[in-house]
C-alpha cells in the first residue's frame, strides 16, 4: 500500500522556510503592508520574526495564509528556488 501525498500545502514546510520564501518574493516592506505586525516593520529579521510568529498563533496563521495564496499565483510570477522543498508542489497537470 502506498501512502497518499499530503494535499496540505504546508505539509513538510518549516516556518523558517515559508518565511524565507515570502521575504524573497515580497520583501519586508511589502510583507508589513500585507500583514500589519511590528516584526515586519521595525528592524525586521528572520530570527526576530520566527520568535514572534512561534509565540503568536493569529500572526502565524496570517503568514501561512499569505504563503498559500502566493502558491496559487501563476507559476511565472512566483520565484521559488529550484532547490526549495516545495518547488514542485504543483501537480503534473498544472505544469503542462
Secondary structure, DSSP 8 states (H G I E B T S, - for coil): --------TTTT--HHHHHHHHHHHHHHHHHHHHS--HHHHSS--HHHHHHHHHH-HHHHHHHHHHHHHHHHS-GGG----TTSTTTT-S-HHHH-
